[in-house]
Amino acid sequence: MPENKGFSATPRAVGPSPRQRPHETGIAGGFWLYGLHAARSALANPRRKIRRALLTERAAAELGPSAKRVAHEIVAPEVIARALPQGAVHQGAALLCDSLPALDLEGLIMALPPGRRVVAVLDQVTDPHNEGAILRSAAAFGVAAVIVQDRHAPPESGALAKAASGALDIVPRVAVVNISRALEELGRLGFWRIALTADGDAPLREAATEGDVAVVLGAEGSGLRRLVRERCDVSAFIPLGSAMESLNVSNAAAIAFYELTRSS
């Protein structure tokens, strides 16, 4: 791991303060990321700026050498709980972080290693638990990037990071202003664009090509918007049994990622 100048690896033991809670010391624009998987991935990500780290002794031991990236405070679990939303499952680890720096879509695609690339495009998937699960599946199946619309996607948050189980710091997440224009750009870059819909023209397996693929998923209920669907080269569906009409978008994404990456 590259040297991190300006940080002390020496933990400081602190206890609860009756006058000041951890979330009251936060800086505007940051958010608390929590949970061991999310914390481990954030600590391993050189692009992630971490302002403060609260760890229990047990969590510090679990994180091992990665905890030494930043000066961290050894605290009681209740101190961490006071920094977070009620009921947040922190597992003894909370990091006050900045959002990741913005990524440029074309620059990211051009920097990807050679070989077949699969990317996911999310059209107005606004639930952080759904997107977090999609990011987790993307990491599991080697999806190169997840593209979202900046105004119609969940912001970076502890809930999103927790649901992603570390994948928020593993899979590049590109926020764009306009999904339709992003699909046009992907087309110019050589991607075959597949709209995943219940009324698609062909099963996903038949609609896929051997080259670069962008699979486009819409929000549950409303599905893909018309202009977004029109920017795709083909529409496809996941064959389902008669007992169930549809899948949660995160479940559909996991199946699509498996189908598109298993032979790449």
C-alpha positions as CSV (number, residue, x, y, z in Angstrom):
1,M,0.0,0.0,0.0
2,P,1.4,3.4,-0.9
3,E,2.7,5.6,1.9
4,N,0.1,7.9,3.4
5,K,2.0,11.0,4.5
6,G,0.5,13.2,7.1
7,F,-1.3,10.5,9.0
8,S,-0.4,9.0,12.3
9,A,-0.9,5.3,12.8
10,T,-1.0,5.6,16.5
11,P,-4.5,5.0,17.9
12,R,-5.9,7.3,20.6
13,A,-8.1,5.9,23.3
14,V,-11.1,8.1,24.0
15,G,-14.4,7.6,25.7
16,P,-17.9,9.1,25.4
17,S,-18.1,12.8,25.9
18,P,-21.2,14.3,27.6
19,R,-20.8,17.5,25.7
20,Q,-19.9,16.5,22.2
21,R,-21.1,13.6,20.0
22,P,-19.0,12.4,17.0
23,H,-21.5,13.5,14.4
24,E,-21.4,17.0,15.8
25,T,-17.8,17.3,14.8
26,G,-18.4,16.4,11.2
27,I,-17.4,18.7,8.3
28,A,-20.0,19.8,5.7
29,G,-20.1,17.5,2.7
30,G,-18.8,14.4,4.5
31,F,-20.7,11.3,5.6
32,W,-20.2,8.4,8.0
33,L,-19.4,5.1,6.4
34,Y,-19.8,2.1,8.7
35,G,-19.5,-1.7,8.9
36,L,-16.4,-3.8,8.7
37,H,-16.6,-4.6,4.9
38,A,-17.3,-1.0,4.0
39,A,-14.5,0.3,6.2
40,R,-12.0,-2.2,5.0
41,S,-12.7,-1.3,1.3
42,A,-12.6,2.4,2.0
43,L,-9.3,2.1,3.8
44,A,-7.8,0.2,0.9
45,N,-9.0,2.7,-1.7
46,P,-6.4,5.4,-2.3
47,R,-9.1,7.7,-3.9
48,R,-11.1,7.7,-0.6
49,K,-10.4,10.7,1.7
50,I,-11.0,9.7,5.3
51,R,-11.3,12.5,7.8
52,R,-11.9,10.6,11.0
53,A,-12.0,6.9,12.1
54,L,-13.8,5.5,15.1
55,L,-13.0,1.9,15.9
56,T,-13.6,-0.5,18.8
57,E,-10.6,-2.5,19.9
58,R,-12.1,-5.6,18.3
59,A,-12.8,-3.9,15.0
60,A,-9.3,-2.5,14.9
61,A,-8.0,-6.0,15.3
62,E,-10.3,-7.3,12.6
63,L,-9.2,-4.6,10.1
64,G,-5.5,-5.3,10.9
65,P,-2.8,-3.4,9.0
66,S,-5.4,-1.5,6.9
67,A,-6.5,0.4,10.0
68,K,-3.1,2.0,10.1
69,R,-3.8,4.1,7.0
70,V,-5.4,6.8,9.2
71,A,-5.1,7.9,12.8
72,H,-8.0,6.2,14.5
73,E,-9.7,6.6,17.8
74,I,-10.4,3.5,20.0
75,V,-13.9,4.0,21.4
76,A,-16.7,2.1,23.0
77,P,-19.5,0.9,20.7
78,E,-22.0,3.4,22.1
79,V,-19.8,6.3,21.0
80,I,-19.9,5.0,17.4
81,A,-23.7,4.5,17.6
82,R,-24.2,8.1,18.6
83,A,-22.5,9.2,15.4
84,L,-24.8,7.2,13.2
85,P,-28.5,6.9,12.3
86,Q,-30.5,5.0,14.8
87,G,-30.2,1.2,14.3
88,A,-27.2,1.4,12.0
89,V,-25.2,-1.9,12.3
90,H,-21.7,-0.6,12.5
91,Q,-19.8,-3.7,13.7
92,G,-17.4,-1.4,15.7
93,A,-16.2,0.7,12.7
94,A,-17.2,4.1,11.4
95,L,-15.3,6.4,9.1
96,L,-16.1,10.0,8.4
97,C,-15.4,10.3,4.6
98,D,-15.6,12.6,1.7
99,S,-17.5,11.4,-1.4
100,L,-15.3,9.9,-4.0
101,P,-14.0,12.3,-6.7
102,A,-16.1,12.4,-9.8
103,L,-15.2,10.1,-12.7
104,D,-15.4,10.9,-16.4
105,L,-17.2,8.3,-18.4
106,E,-15.0,8.3,-21.5
107,G,-11.8,8.6,-19.5
108,L,-12.8,5.6,-17.4
109,I,-13.7,3.4,-20.4
110,M,-10.5,4.3,-22.2
111,A,-8.5,3.4,-19.1
112,L,-10.1,-0.1,-18.7
113,P,-7.8,-3.1,-19.4
114,P,-8.2,-4.8,-22.8
115,G,-10.8,-7.5,-23.2
116,R,-14.6,-7.7,-23.1
117,R,-16.1,-5.0,-20.8
118,V,-19.5,-5.1,-19.2
119,V,-21.0,-2.0,-17.6
120,A,-24.3,-1.4,-15.9
121,V,-26.5,1.7,-16.5
122,L,-29.1,2.4,-13.8
123,D,-32.0,4.6,-14.9
124,Q,-33.6,6.2,-11.8
125,V,-32.8,3.4,-9.4
126,T,-33.1,5.6,-6.3
127,D,-33.2,3.2,-3.4
128,P,-29.8,2.9,-1.7
129,H,-30.3,-0.7,-0.7
130,N,-31.1,-1.7,-4.3
131,E,-28.1,0.2,-5.7
132,G,-25.9,-1.1,-3.0
133,A,-26.9,-4.7,-3.8
134,I,-26.3,-4.0,-7.5
135,L,-22.8,-2.7,-6.7
136,R,-22.1,-5.8,-4.6
137,S,-23.1,-8.1,-7.5
138,A,-21.1,-5.9,-9.9
139,A,-18.0,-6.5,-7.8
140,A,-18.7,-10.2,-7.5
141,F,-19.0,-10.7,-11.3
142,G,-16.3,-8.3,-12.5
143,V,-18.6,-5.6,-14.0
144,A,-16.3,-2.8,-15.0
145,A,-18.5,0.2,-13.9
146,V,-21.9,1.2,-12.8
147,I,-23.3,4.4,-14.3
148,V,-26.1,6.4,-12.6
149,Q,-27.8,9.7,-13.2
150,D,-26.6,12.3,-10.6
151,R,-30.1,13.7,-9.8
152,H,-32.0,10.4,-9.7
153,A,-29.7,8.1,-7.8
154,P,-28.9,7.8,-4.1
155,P,-26.1,10.0,-2.8
156,E,-23.0,8.4,-1.3
157,S,-24.0,7.5,2.2
158,G,-23.5,5.1,5.0
159,A,-26.6,3.2,4.0
160,L,-25.4,2.8,0.4
161,A,-21.9,1.8,1.5
162,K,-23.3,-0.7,4.0
163,A,-25.7,-2.3,1.4
164,A,-22.8,-2.5,-1.1
165,S,-20.7,-4.4,1.5
166,G,-17.5,-2.7,0.4
167,A,-18.3,-2.6,-3.3
168,L,-18.8,1.2,-3.3
169,D,-15.0,1.5,-3.1
170,I,-14.3,-1.4,-5.5
171,V,-16.6,-0.8,-8.5
172,P,-16.2,2.6,-10.3
173,R,-19.5,4.5,-10.0
174,V,-19.9,7.2,-12.6
175,A,-22.6,9.8,-12.1
176,V,-23.7,11.5,-15.3
177,V,-26.1,14.4,-16.0
178,N,-28.1,12.6,-18.7
179,I,-28.5,8.8,-19.1
180,S,-29.6,9.0,-22.7
181,R,-26.5,11.0,-23.7
182,A,-24.3,8.6,-21.7
183,L,-25.8,5.7,-23.7
184,E,-25.0,7.6,-26.9
185,E,-21.4,8.0,-25.7
186,L,-21.2,4.3,-24.9
187,G,-22.5,3.5,-28.4
188,R,-19.7,5.7,-29.9
189,L,-17.2,3.8,-27.7
190,G,-18.3,0.5,-29.2
191,F,-20.7,-0.8,-26.5
192,W,-23.7,-2.9,-27.5
193,R,-26.6,-1.5,-25.4
194,I,-29.2,-3.9,-24.0
195,A,-32.3,-2.6,-22.3
196,L,-33.4,-5.2,-19.7
197,T,-37.2,-5.2,-19.7
198,A,-40.0,-7.6,-18.9
199,D,-41.3,-7.2,-22.5
200,G,-38.0,-7.5,-24.2
201,D,-37.6,-8.8,-27.7
202,A,-35.4,-11.8,-26.9
203,P,-33.9,-13.6,-23.9
204,L,-30.8,-11.9,-22.5
205,R,-28.6,-14.8,-23.6
206,E,-29.6,-14.4,-27.2
207,A,-29.5,-10.6,-27.1
208,A,-25.9,-10.3,-25.9
209,T,-22.9,-10.1,-28.2
210,E,-19.3,-11.1,-27.7
211,G,-18.0,-7.5,-27.6
212,D,-18.4,-4.8,-25.0
213,V,-21.9,-4.6,-23.4
214,A,-23.9,-2.1,-21.5
215,V,-26.9,-3.5,-19.7
216,V,-29.5,-0.9,-18.8
217,L,-31.8,-1.4,-15.8
218,G,-34.8,0.8,-14.8
219,A,-36.5,1.4,-11.5
220,E,-39.1,-1.0,-10.3
221,G,-42.6,0.0,-11.2
222,S,-41.8,2.7,-13.8
223,G,-39.1,0.7,-15.6
224,L,-37.0,2.3,-18.3
225,R,-38.0,5.7,-19.6
226,R,-38.9,5.9,-23.3
227,L,-35.9,8.0,-24.4
228,V,-33.5,5.7,-22.5
229,R,-34.9,2.6,-24.1
230,E,-34.7,4.2,-27.5
231,R,-31.0,4.7,-27.1
232,C,-30.4,1.0,-26.7
233,D,-29.6,-1.4,-29.6
234,V,-31.9,-4.2,-28.4
235,S,-34.3,-5.1,-25.5
236,A,-34.0,-8.3,-23.6
237,F,-35.7,-10.2,-20.8
238,I,-34.8,-12.8,-18.2
239,P,-37.0,-15.9,-18.7
240,L,-39.0,-16.5,-15.5
241,G,-41.4,-19.3,-14.4
242,S,-45.1,-18.7,-14.3
243,A,-45.2,-18.4,-10.5
244,M,-43.5,-15.0,-10.6
245,E,-44.0,-12.0,-13.0
246,S,-41.0,-10.0,-12.2
247,L,-37.8,-9.7,-10.1
248,N,-36.4,-7.0,-7.8
249,V,-34.1,-4.8,-9.9
250,S,-31.1,-5.9,-7.8
251,N,-31.9,-9.6,-8.3
252,A,-32.4,-9.0,-12.0
253,A,-29.0,-7.2,-12.1
254,A,-27.2,-10.1,-10.5
255,I,-28.6,-12.6,-13.0
256,A,-27.8,-10.3,-15.9
257,F,-24.2,-9.8,-14.6
258,Y,-23.7,-13.5,-14.3
259,E,-25.1,-14.2,-17.8
260,L,-23.0,-11.5,-19.4
261,T,-19.7,-12.1,-17.6
262,R,-19.6,-15.9,-17.3
263,S,-18.0,-16.4,-20.7
264,S,-16.0,-13.2,-21.0
